[in-house]
Amino acid sequence: MTKKFPDEPANPERICWGCDKYCSADSLACGNGSDRTQHPIELFGKGWRAWGVDAAPDPEETPKE
């Protein structure tokens, strides 16, 4: 069973988000240990779940029939 992925973690820079292990940034257990995977909130900011492949269309931008 996979862990629930947090939408807005308190300190996302402290954890590697690349797998379900959620290792600390200084002790990466999986991969090659070169760099950690960033949380989407670090890359795209708050509200990152509101857009993307599964995002609901914006009602103002949907074409009217």
C-alpha positions in Angstrom: 0.0 0.0 0.0 1.4 3.4 -0.9 1.6 6.3 1.4 -0.6 9.4 1.0 1.3 12.1 -0.9 1.1 15.4 1.1 -0.2 18.4 -0.8 1.7 21.0 1.3 4.4 19.5 3.6 5.9 21.8 6.2 9.5 21.5 5.1 9.6 19.8 1.6 13.3 20.6 1.2 14.3 18.1 3.9 12.9 15.1 2.1 13.5 13.3 -1.2 10.1 12.8 -2.9 11.3 10.3 -5.5 9.7 7.1 -4.0 7.6 6.0 -1.1 10.6 5.8 1.3 10.6 9.6 1.8 14.3 9.6 2.8 15.9 12.6 4.4 17.8 14.8 1.9 21.2 13.8 3.3 20.7 10.0 3.3 19.2 8.9 0.1 18.4 5.1 0.1 17.3 4.6 -3.4 18.7 5.7 -6.7 22.3 6.8 -7.2 22.3 9.3 -4.3 23.4 12.2 -6.5 20.4 14.5 -5.8 17.0 14.4 -4.2 13.7 14.7 -6.1 11.9 17.9 -5.3 8.3 18.1 -4.2 5.9 19.7 -6.7 5.2 22.6 -4.4 8.9 23.5 -4.6 8.8 23.5 -8.4 5.4 24.9 -9.2 4.2 26.7 -6.0 1.0 26.4 -4.0 -2.0 25.2 -6.0 0.1 22.8 -8.0 -2.7 20.2 -7.8 -5.1 22.6 -9.6 -3.5 22.1 -13.0 -2.0 19.2 -15.0 -3.3 16.1 -16.6 -6.0 15.4 -14.0 -7.0 19.0 -13.5 -10.6 20.1 -13.8 -11.1 22.6 -16.7 -11.4 26.2 -15.7 -15.0 27.3 -16.1 -14.0 30.6 -17.7 -12.0 28.9 -20.4 -14.4 26.1 -21.4 -16.0 26.7 -24.8 -19.7 27.5 -24.7 -22.0 25.5 -26.9 
